Structures are given as C-alpha cells and as structure tokens.
Amino acid sequence: MTTKFFSIALFFSILISSHSTMATEEKEGVGEVKISGFRAGLVEFDSNQNPRIYKEGDTFPFEVNGMCVAVGKTYPCQWQGFEFDYESPYEKTTFNCVSFSDRAQDFVYPDQLVAKKSNALPWGFSVEGRSGHYIRPQYTIRLTGKPMNTISICYHKGVEVFRWKTLLIPPSTH
C-alpha cells in the first residue's frame, strides 16, 4: 500500500465516520433558517397560560405584570419575551444564544440558579418542524438602582439569525 493510497483511504474513513455521527439536524436539509416577524416586548398570559406580547418595544419601566418561579420560589416579576415565525430545512432547529448585561446580575431558571453576579449568560432553545411560530417568555424579578441594558444574540450553526436589546428602567427613575 502506497502512502498516497493510505492517506486517501484514511481521509475517506474519517469523512465517512464524521458523516455518520452528524446530528439528525445536519442531515435532513440544506439551506438557511429564515426568521420573519421578529418582535420583542412585554408578555402576558391568557386563561390557558398561553403567552402573548401585548406591548412591543425595547424600553420599559420595570413594573410587575405577573408572578414567576425562580429557583423553586414564587416572586412578583415583569414578563418580557420575544417571538418570531421561522422556516427551516430541518425538522429540529437549534439556536445558541447569549445575553449580555451592562451590570452584574443573577440569572435563574424556575428550578435553579444558572449564574451569579454575571454580565453574560449563554443559553439556547430548539424549535420543532420545518416552519412555525415561536414565543419565548422571560422575566426579571426585581430591578433597583440604575437602568439595565441587555442585548441578546441568537445563532444557528454559528451564524447570527437575530438580536434584540432591552432597556429596563427601575421604579425610582421613571
């Protein structure tokens, strides 16, 4: 076996091996994810707990508009969020996001503390189906002192697909 033949065989072996371990998302389609109708703003829930954006924008006074669960406890909070329509060549499309804040804060989920006194949080989500509508409620539990600026950016396969900013103004300054 010559060195040239061995190199080619090894290359194809690696190529076949890497192709067979690709995620289902990678194999099902070609092309790009299309996002339309992106909106961000304040969120409320109907009687069936379905969320909807009732006030679109990026600057809001911090005002309690519901209750939230954070690290297993219930708190008054302000619900915000974002929504969009999508088209994708994949049955499952994953978005990797990061949110940056101009001040350190604790990031929480309903069941856990995710980051303490941090200015950034990586997070993500997936949508199912080749097209649809997605809405993601998020919340802030309290805001004191100075206004808080955040910017969030979401990527699909390393390509930015959308971003939004939010400015929340604490009660003492509005």
N, C-alpha and C positions, 0 to 999 in steps of 0.2 A: 504494500500500500504506500503510495507516494504521499509526501507531506501535503501537497496541494489537494489531493483527494480527501485526505484525513481532515483538513481544515474545512472543506466544503461539507463533508458529512457531519462534522461537529456543528457547523453553523446551522444546517437543516435540522439537526437533532435539537438544538437549543430553540430554534424557531418553532418547531412542532410542539415541543414541551411548553413553551411560553404561551402559544396559542391555545393549547388545551386547558390551561389554567386560567384563562381570561374570564372575568366575571360575565354572567349572563348579559348584563347591561351592555358590555362591549361587543358582543357577538350579534345582537339582534337587529341592529340598524346601522345606517350610515347617515351622516349629515349632522346638522346642528340643532340644538334645542332652541325653539323660538318662544320668547316671552312677550305677551301683549297685555294691555290694560293694567299695568302695574299701578297700584295705589297703596298709600300708607296713611295711617291716621288713627283716630280713637275708635275703639271696638266696644260693642255691647253685644249681649246675648239675648236671643228670643226665649220664649217659654220652653222650647225644646233644647235649650243650651247651644243653639247654632250661632256662631259668631257672625257679625257683620260690621263693616266700617261705617260708622254713622257720621263721622266728621273727618274729611280728608285734609291733610296738611302735614307740615313738618315742625311747626312751632305751636306749643300748647302750654297753658298754665297747668301746673300739677294740681289736679283735683280728683278726689276719689270718685270712681264711677263703678265700683264693684268690689267683690271680695275675691281674694286669691289664696291659694295654698302654697306656702314656701317652707321647705324643709319640714313638712308634716304639720305645720300650724297655719291657721287661717288669719289673714290680715286684710284690712281695707287697702285698696290699691287703685292705681289707674291702669286700665287696659288700653294698650295700643296694639298695632299689628300691621300686617301687610297682606296684600292679595294680588293674584295675577292669573291670567289664562296662559296655558302652555300647549305647545305641540312638540313632540319628541319622536325621534326614530326608535326609541327604546320603550320597552314595557315598564321598566323601572328606571327612573332618572334620579340620580343623587346630586344634591347641591352641598358643597362645602362652603361654609360662611365664616366670617369673623366680624365681630363688633368691637369698635374702639370707642373709648370714652375719654373726655378731657379731664376726668377726675376718677380717682380710685373708688371702686365700689365692690360690694359683694354680689356675685352672680349666683342665682339659685334656680333650682327646679322644684317642682312640687315635693319631691322626695329627698332632695339632697342639696348641700352647698357645693357648688361647682368650682368657684374661685373666690378667694377672699382678698379684698383690697387690691383689686386688679384693674388695669386700664384696658384690658383686651380679653376677649373670650372667643375661642374657636368653637363652632357648633355646626350643625348640619341637619338636613332632612331629605327625605325622598318622596317623590310623587309616583303614583301607580297609573299605568295606562299611557297610551300614546298622545292623548290630549285630555284636557280637563281644566278645572278651576281649583286653585289652592288658596286657602286663607290660613294665616298663622297668627293667632293671638299671642301677645307677650305682655308683660306687666312690669310696673315699677311700684314698689311698696311704699317708699317714703322718699321725700326729697327736701333737703334743708340747705340753707346757705346760698351758694351761688347757683345760677342756671347750669344745667348739664347738657353738653353737646355729645351726641353719639353719631357715629357713621357705621353702617353695616354694609358689607360687600359679600355677595354670593357668587360662587364659581361653579362651573360644571366642567370637569376634565381640565382644570387649570385655566379656563377662560372665564373672565368676568361676564356674568349674564345680567346682573342688576345690582344696584346700590341705592341706599336711601339714607337720609340724615334726619335726626330728630333733635329738637331743642326743647327741653322741659324747663319751665320757669317755676321756681319754688314759690309757695304761697306768700311769703313775706316780701317778694319783689314784684308781684303783679297786682 
